[in-house]
Amino acid sequence: MAGRGMLKVVFELKNLVPFIRHQHKAPISIFKKLSVANLLFTLQVALPAYAGSLYLAQFMPEERVGLIFMGGALLTLLIFPLLSNALTRWGNYRLTIYATTFLIFALLGVALAQSTTSAVLWFIISYALTYVIVFTLDIFMEQYTEDERITGATRAFFLSAGIVAFIIAPLIAGLILTDYEYWRVFLVSALVLIPFTYLIGTTTNGFVDATYTQVRITRTLATIARSPNIRLIMLLHLVLRVTFSWNAIVFPLYLINQLGMSWSEFGTIMAIAFSAYLFVFYPAGRIADSILGEKELLISGFLIMGFALMLVPLLPGAVVALWALVLFVYRIGAALVEGMTESYFFKQVDGGNQNVIAVFRMMGPLGYIIGPGIASLLLATISFTATFMVFGLIMAIAAMATLPLVDTK
């Protein structure tokens, strides 16, 4: 979504929405309010997105930090099968309010934690609750945009708010973390959820729930196995999710803890890097639809990502301008891969393939189990700079793995 590093941690359950069977028209004011709500919610996710690994590193060795992210992703996957029952019992409106309220307390728990156990427990809970709210927000959008004539415009507006949030969040974090008190970003995130709760509550009060259906994972996996193109694009999407999860852990640990950058400098670099999505997503989508198809752009994206990662060990220390340039290039590649995997996949399926879409969206939490595990293993055995080389090589392999994909053009 809006290409987003950890922003995709925020949108991973998009389209995990159960099949909604009835029409519902809503005034444009609702879409605008939901977009503002999405900006606020994404902001509270993005603020601690990179501070999370540094916060946890205060309680444990750096090589173990990835294991905590794995725990959060695992809890997310365990919760996921229960969401349909929760929706049936409480409805989407109440589920959103309950989850948001608990998330506020969880973030406060992280901010005020005095022990490793407390910090880890509240961090994992807040991680999983974030996915639950992403899920419920998308249900609101799916139902309110049932009119296909406005779906594209309203969805683009909704996701653009998330992009803006992820660009400004590192700058805000840089102002908050001048003295490296990482707990502050979790406190601010909790405070941001207060106006979000009010806005989403007043906007969607009276929301009429549709009939929700269960996701049948086992049968769906068999369907996916019979389609080589869908199987391959899911694998490539998973590689991207694994890489993004590794980013969130390794980049702040390396730039701030190892190179000694200030949070203000780091925030500036991340804001510049994420702005690449604003320049890439739309034109790349147009090119894929009308000229090339996704395959060529997908290969190019992986190669650009790999090239940028291979440059990292050559950078002369904490030079902000060079890091901003390299990570901007890296995010150009990431935006191409993210946009093209999404585009290609949804050209292979339609609304009747909701279970296949559900498995596709589960690549996010799964990536946040695999990626942190790889990060922890690499950091325990090789240097930071060597990990960038390893993932650069993985990107090159992913580009070659894309070759068998049957293009849409």
VEXDREN-2710 file (C-alpha; in Angstrom, 1 decimal):
% VEXDREN-2710
k/r/px/py/pz
1/MET/0.0/0.0/0.0
2/ALA/1.3/2.8/-0.5
3/GLY/4.5/1.5/-0.3
4/ARG/5.3/1.6/3.1
5/GLY/7.9/-0.6/4.6
6/MET/6.2/-1.0/7.9
7/LEU/3.2/0.7/6.4
8/LYS/2.5/-2.6/4.8
9/VAL/2.7/-4.1/8.3
10/VAL/-0.3/-1.8/8.6
11/PHE/-2.1/-3.0/5.4
12/GLU/-1.2/-6.6/5.4
13/LEU/-4.8/-7.7/6.1
14/LYS/-6.3/-5.6/3.4
15/ASN/-8.7/-7.9/1.5
16/LEU/-8.7/-10.5/4.3
17/VAL/-12.2/-9.0/4.7
18/PRO/-14.8/-11.8/4.5
19/PHE/-17.1/-11.7/1.6
20/ILE/-19.7/-8.9/2.1
21/ARG/-22.9/-9.6/0.4
22/HIS/-25.0/-6.5/0.3
23/GLN/-24.8/-3.1/-1.2
24/HIS/-24.3/0.0/0.9
25/LYS/-23.9/3.5/-0.3
26/ALA/-22.3/6.2/1.8
27/PRO/-21.7/10.0/1.3
28/ILE/-18.2/11.1/0.4
29/SER/-17.8/12.7/3.8
30/ILE/-17.5/9.2/5.3
31/PHE/-14.6/8.3/3.0
32/LYS/-12.8/11.6/3.9
33/LYS/-13.3/10.9/7.6
34/LEU/-12.1/7.3/7.2
35/SER/-9.1/8.6/5.4
36/VAL/-8.2/11.0/8.2
37/ALA/-8.7/8.1/10.6
38/ASN/-6.4/6.0/8.5
39/LEU/-3.8/8.8/8.6
40/LEU/-4.0/8.9/12.4
41/PHE/-3.8/5.1/12.8
42/THR/-0.9/4.8/10.4
43/LEU/0.9/7.6/12.2
44/GLN/0.7/5.7/15.5
45/VAL/2.0/2.6/13.7
46/ALA/4.8/4.4/11.9
47/LEU/6.1/6.3/14.9
48/PRO/7.5/3.3/16.7
49/ALA/8.1/1.3/13.5
50/TYR/11.9/1.8/13.6
51/ALA/12.2/2.7/17.2
52/GLY/10.8/-0.6/18.2
53/SER/14.0/-2.6/17.6
54/LEU/16.1/0.0/19.4
55/TYR/13.6/0.1/22.3
56/LEU/13.8/-3.7/22.7
57/ALA/17.6/-3.6/22.4
58/GLN/17.7/-1.8/25.7
59/PHE/16.4/-5.0/27.3
60/MET/18.3/-7.7/25.4
61/PRO/21.1/-8.3/23.0
62/GLU/20.6/-6.9/19.5
63/GLU/20.6/-10.4/17.9
64/ARG/17.5/-11.4/20.0
65/VAL/15.4/-8.5/19.0
66/GLY/14.1/-10.2/15.9
67/LEU/12.7/-13.0/18.0
68/ILE/10.3/-10.6/19.6
69/PHE/9.0/-9.4/16.2
70/MET/8.5/-13.1/15.4
71/GLY/6.5/-13.5/18.5
72/GLY/4.2/-10.7/17.5
73/ALA/3.7/-12.1/14.0
74/LEU/3.0/-15.5/15.4
75/LEU/0.4/-14.2/17.8
76/THR/-1.2/-12.4/14.8
77/LEU/-1.5/-15.6/12.8
78/LEU/-3.0/-17.4/15.9
79/ILE/-5.6/-14.6/16.3
80/PHE/-6.5/-14.4/12.6
81/PRO/-8.8/-17.5/12.5
82/LEU/-10.7/-16.1/15.5
83/LEU/-11.6/-12.8/13.8
84/SER/-14.6/-14.1/11.9
85/ASN/-16.2/-15.4/15.1
86/ALA/-15.4/-12.0/16.8
87/LEU/-17.1/-10.2/13.9
88/THR/-20.2/-12.4/14.1
89/ARG/-20.4/-11.9/17.9
90/TRP/-19.6/-8.2/18.3
91/GLY/-19.8/-6.7/14.8
92/ASN/-17.1/-4.7/13.1
93/TYR/-17.9/-1.4/14.9
94/ARG/-17.6/-2.8/18.4
95/LEU/-14.6/-5.0/17.5
96/THR/-12.8/-1.9/16.3
97/ILE/-13.5/0.1/19.5
98/TYR/-12.5/-2.8/21.7
99/ALA/-9.3/-3.5/19.8
100/THR/-8.3/0.2/19.8
101/THR/-9.0/0.6/23.5
102/PHE/-6.9/-2.5/24.3
103/LEU/-4.2/-1.2/21.9
104/ILE/-4.0/2.1/23.8
105/PHE/-3.4/0.2/27.1
106/ALA/-0.8/-2.0/25.4
107/LEU/1.1/0.9/24.0
108/LEU/1.1/2.5/27.5
109/GLY/2.3/-0.8/28.9
110/VAL/5.3/-0.7/26.5
111/ALA/6.0/2.9/27.3
112/LEU/5.9/2.3/31.1
113/ALA/7.6/-1.1/31.2
114/GLN/10.2/-1.5/33.8
115/SER/11.3/-5.1/33.1
116/THR/12.1/-7.2/30.0
117/THR/9.1/-9.5/30.5
118/SER/6.7/-6.6/30.7
119/ALA/8.3/-4.8/27.7
120/VAL/8.2/-7.9/25.5
121/LEU/4.7/-8.9/26.5
122/TRP/3.1/-5.6/25.8
123/PHE/5.1/-5.1/22.6
124/ILE/3.8/-8.5/21.2
125/ILE/0.2/-7.7/22.2
126/SER/0.3/-4.2/20.6
127/TYR/1.8/-5.8/17.4
128/ALA/-1.1/-8.2/17.1
129/LEU/-3.8/-5.7/17.9
130/THR/-2.5/-3.4/15.1
131/TYR/-3.3/-6.1/12.6
132/VAL/-6.8/-6.6/14.1
133/ILE/-7.5/-2.9/13.6
134/VAL/-6.2/-2.9/10.0
135/PHE/-8.6/-5.8/9.4
136/THR/-11.6/-3.9/10.7
137/LEU/-10.7/-0.6/8.9
138/ASP/-10.6/-2.5/5.6
139/ILE/-14.1/-4.0/6.3
140/PHE/-15.4/-0.4/6.7
141/MET/-13.8/0.6/3.5
142/GLU/-14.9/-2.5/1.6
143/GLN/-18.5/-2.0/2.6
144/TYR/-18.7/1.7/2.1
145/THR/-17.1/1.5/-1.4
146/GLU/-19.5/-1.2/-2.7
147/ASP/-20.2/1.2/-5.6
148/GLU/-17.6/0.2/-8.2
149/ARG/-17.7/3.6/-9.9
150/ILE/-16.0/5.2/-6.9
151/THR/-14.0/2.3/-5.4
152/GLY/-10.7/3.3/-7.1
153/ALA/-10.8/7.0/-6.2
154/THR/-11.9/6.4/-2.6
155/ARG/-9.4/3.6/-2.0
156/ALA/-6.6/5.7/-3.5
157/PHE/-7.5/8.6/-1.2
158/PHE/-7.6/6.3/1.8
159/LEU/-4.2/4.7/1.1
160/SER/-2.6/8.1/0.2
161/ALA/-3.3/9.2/3.8
162/GLY/-1.2/6.3/5.0
163/ILE/1.7/7.3/2.7
164/VAL/1.7/10.8/4.1
165/ALA/1.7/9.4/7.7
166/PHE/4.7/7.2/7.0
167/ILE/6.6/10.1/5.5
168/ILE/6.0/12.5/8.4
169/ALA/6.3/9.9/11.2
170/PRO/10.2/9.6/11.0
171/LEU/10.4/13.4/11.2
172/ILE/8.2/13.5/14.3
173/ALA/10.1/10.6/15.9
174/GLY/13.3/12.6/15.3
175/LEU/12.0/15.5/17.3
176/ILE/10.7/13.2/20.1
177/LEU/13.9/11.1/20.4
178/THR/16.6/13.7/20.7
179/ASP/17.7/12.1/23.9
180/TYR/17.0/8.5/22.8
181/GLU/14.2/7.9/25.2
182/TYR/12.4/5.4/23.0
183/TRP/9.5/4.9/25.3
184/ARG/8.2/8.3/24.3
185/VAL/7.2/7.2/20.8
186/PHE/4.9/4.5/22.3
187/LEU/3.4/7.1/24.6
188/VAL/2.7/9.5/21.7
189/SER/1.3/6.6/19.6
190/ALA/-1.1/5.8/22.4
191/LEU/-2.2/9.5/22.6
192/VAL/-2.7/9.6/18.8
193/LEU/-5.1/6.7/19.1
194/ILE/-7.5/8.8/21.3
195/PRO/-8.6/11.1/18.4
196/PHE/-8.6/8.1/16.1
197/THR/-11.0/6.3/18.4
198/TYR/-13.3/9.3/18.6
199/LEU/-13.3/9.8/14.8
200/ILE/-13.8/6.2/13.9
201/GLY/-16.5/5.8/16.6
202/THR/-18.5/8.8/15.5
203/THR/-18.1/8.1/11.7
204/THR/-19.1/4.4/11.8
205/ASN/-21.6/4.4/14.6
206/GLY/-24.6/2.6/13.2
207/PHE/-22.5/0.6/10.7
208/VAL/-24.6/-2.4/9.4
209/ASP/-22.7/-5.6/9.4
210/ALA/-23.0/-8.1/6.5
211/THR/-22.7/-11.8/6.6
212/TYR/-19.1/-13.0/7.2
213/THR/-17.8/-16.2/5.9
214/GLN/-15.0/-18.4/7.2
215/VAL/-11.6/-18.7/5.5
216/ARG/-10.9/-22.3/4.5
217/ILE/-7.1/-22.4/4.4
218/THR/-6.4/-26.0/3.7
219/ARG/-8.6/-26.2/0.6
220/THR/-7.3/-22.9/-0.6
221/LEU/-3.7/-24.0/-0.4
222/ALA/-4.5/-26.9/-2.7
223/THR/-6.1/-24.4/-5.1
224/ILE/-3.0/-22.2/-5.0
225/ALA/-0.7/-25.3/-5.6
226/ARG/-2.5/-26.0/-8.9
227/SER/-1.8/-22.5/-10.2
228/PRO/2.0/-21.9/-10.8
229/ASN/1.6/-18.1/-11.5
230/ILE/-0.4/-17.5/-8.3
231/ARG/2.0/-19.7/-6.4
232/LEU/5.1/-17.8/-7.7
233/ILE/3.7/-14.3/-7.2
234/MET/2.8/-15.2/-3.6
235/LEU/6.4/-16.4/-3.1
236/LEU/7.8/-13.2/-4.5
237/HIS/5.4/-11.2/-2.3
238/LEU/6.6/-13.2/0.7
239/VAL/10.2/-12.4/-0.2
240/LEU/9.3/-8.7/-0.1
241/ARG/7.6/-9.0/3.3
242/VAL/10.6/-10.8/4.7
243/THR/12.9/-8.1/3.5
244/PHE/10.6/-5.3/4.9
245/SER/10.6/-7.0/8.3
246/TRP/14.4/-7.2/8.2
247/ASN/14.5/-3.5/7.3
248/ALA/12.6/-2.5/10.4
249/ILE/15.1/-4.3/12.6
250/VAL/18.5/-3.8/11.0
251/PHE/18.4/-0.3/9.6
252/PRO/17.9/1.6/12.9
253/LEU/20.3/-0.8/14.8
254/TYR/22.9/-0.1/12.2
255/LEU/22.5/3.6/11.4
256/ILE/21.9/4.7/15.0
257/ASN/23.6/2.2/17.3
258/GLN/26.5/1.3/15.0
259/LEU/27.1/4.5/13.0
260/GLY/26.0/6.9/15.6
261/MET/23.4/8.9/13.6
262/SER/21.0/11.1/15.5
263/TRP/17.3/10.3/15.4
264/SER/16.7/13.5/13.6
265/GLU/19.1/12.5/10.9
266/PHE/17.6/9.0/10.7
267/GLY/14.1/10.4/10.5
268/THR/15.1/12.7/7.6
269/ILE/16.6/9.8/5.7
270/MET/13.5/7.6/6.2
271/ALA/11.1/10.4/5.2
272/ILE/13.1/11.0/1.9
273/ALA/13.3/7.2/1.3
274/PHE/9.5/6.6/1.7
275/SER/8.7/9.6/-0.5
276/ALA/9.8/7.3/-3.4
277/TYR/6.5/5.6/-3.3
278/LEU/4.7/8.8/-4.2
279/PHE/6.7/9.0/-7.5
280/VAL/6.6/5.3/-8.5
281/PHE/3.3/3.7/-7.7
282/TYR/0.9/5.4/-10.0
283/PRO/3.1/5.6/-13.2
284/ALA/4.3/2.1/-12.7
285/GLY/0.7/0.9/-12.5
286/ARG/-0.1/2.7/-15.7
287/ILE/2.9/1.2/-17.5
288/ALA/2.0/-2.3/-16.3
289/ASP/-1.6/-1.9/-17.4
290/SER/-1.0/-0.4/-20.8
291/ILE/2.5/-1.2/-22.0
292/LEU/4.7/-3.8/-20.4
293/GLY/2.8/-5.9/-17.9
294/GLU/4.2/-6.5/-14.4
295/LYS/7.0/-9.0/-15.1
296/GLU/9.6/-6.6/-16.4
297/LEU/8.9/-4.0/-13.7
298/LEU/9.0/-6.7/-11.1
299/ILE/12.4/-7.9/-12.2
300/SER/13.7/-4.3/-12.4
301/GLY/12.4/-3.7/-8.8
302/PHE/14.2/-6.6/-7.3
303/LEU/17.5/-5.7/-9.1
304/ILE/17.2/-2.1/-8.0
305/MET/16.7/-3.2/-4.4
306/GLY/19.7/-5.6/-4.6
307/PHE/21.9/-2.9/-6.2
308/ALA/21.1/-0.4/-3.4
309/LEU/21.7/-3.0/-0.7
310/MET/25.1/-3.9/-2.2
311/LEU/26.1/-0.2/-2.0
312/VAL/25.6/0.0/1.7
313/PRO/29.0/-1.5/2.7
314/LEU/30.6/1.0/0.4
315/LEU/29.1/4.1/2.1
316/PRO/31.6/6.2/4.1
317/GLY/30.0/6.1/7.5
318/ALA/27.1/8.3/8.6
319/VAL/26.8/10.6/5.6
320/VAL/23.2/11.6/5.7
321/ALA/22.9/12.7/2.0
322/LEU/24.4/9.5/0.7
323/TRP/22.3/7.3/2.9
324/ALA/19.2/9.2/1.9
325/LEU/20.1/8.8/-1.8
326/VAL/20.8/5.0/-1.5
327/LEU/17.6/4.3/0.5
328/PHE/15.6/6.4/-1.9
329/VAL/16.8/4.3/-4.7
330/TYR/16.1/1.2/-2.6
331/ARG/12.5/2.3/-2.0
332/ILE/12.1/2.9/-5.7
333/GLY/12.8/-0.8/-6.3
334/ALA/10.6/-1.7/-3.3
335/ALA/7.7/0.3/-4.7
336/LEU/8.0/-1.4/-8.0
337/VAL/8.0/-4.9/-6.4
338/GLU/5.2/-4.1/-4.1
339/GLY/3.0/-2.5/-6.7
340/MET/3.7/-5.2/-9.3
341/THR/3.1/-8.2/-7.0
342/GLU/-0.2/-6.6/-5.9
343/SER/-1.2/-5.8/-9.5
344/TYR/-0.3/-9.2/-10.9
345/PHE/-2.0/-11.1/-8.2
346/PHE/-5.3/-9.2/-8.4
347/LYS/-5.3/-9.7/-12.2
348/GLN/-5.2/-13.5/-11.5
349/VAL/-8.1/-13.5/-9.0
350/ASP/-11.5/-11.9/-8.6
351/GLY/-13.9/-11.2/-5.7
352/GLY/-15.0/-14.9/-5.7
353/ASN/-11.4/-15.9/-4.7
354/GLN/-11.7/-14.5/-1.2
355/ASN/-9.8/-17.4/0.4
356/VAL/-6.9/-17.1/-2.1
357/ILE/-6.8/-13.4/-1.3
358/ALA/-6.8/-14.2/2.4
359/VAL/-3.7/-16.5/2.0
360/PHE/-2.0/-13.8/-0.1
361/ARG/-2.5/-11.3/2.8
362/MET/-1.2/-13.7/5.3
363/MET/2.2/-13.4/3.6
364/GLY/2.7/-10.3/5.8
365/PRO/2.6/-11.8/9.2
366/LEU/4.4/-14.9/7.8
367/GLY/7.2/-12.6/6.6
368/TYR/7.5/-11.1/10.0
369/ILE/8.1/-14.5/11.4
370/ILE/10.7/-15.5/8.8
371/GLY/12.5/-12.1/8.4
372/PRO/13.3/-11.4/12.1
373/GLY/14.5/-15.0/12.4
374/ILE/16.9/-14.5/9.5
375/ALA/18.0/-11.2/11.0
376/SER/18.7/-12.7/14.4
377/LEU/20.7/-15.5/12.8
378/LEU/22.7/-13.2/10.6
379/LEU/23.5/-10.7/13.3
380/ALA/24.6/-13.5/15.6
381/THR/27.1/-14.9/13.0
382/ILE/28.2/-12.1/10.6
383/SER/28.7/-8.3/10.6
384/PHE/26.0/-5.8/10.0
385/THR/27.4/-4.8/6.6
386/ALA/27.5/-8.5/5.6
387/THR/23.8/-8.8/6.2
388/PHE/23.1/-6.1/3.6
389/MET/25.2/-8.1/1.1
390/VAL/23.2/-11.3/1.9
391/PHE/19.9/-9.6/1.3
392/GLY/21.2/-7.9/-1.8
393/LEU/22.0/-11.4/-3.1
394/ILE/18.5/-12.6/-2.1
395/MET/17.0/-9.8/-4.2
396/ALA/19.1/-10.9/-7.2
397/ILE/17.9/-14.5/-6.8
398/ALA/14.3/-13.2/-6.5
399/ALA/14.7/-11.4/-9.8
400/MET/15.9/-14.6/-11.5
401/ALA/13.0/-16.5/-9.9
402/THR/10.6/-14.1/-11.5
403/LEU/11.5/-15.2/-15.1
404/PRO/9.1/-18.2/-15.3
405/LEU/6.1/-15.9/-14.5
406/VAL/3.7/-15.6/-17.4
407/ASP/3.3/-11.9/-18.0
408/THR/-0.1/-10.1/-18.4
409/LYS/1.1/-8.3/-21.6
END
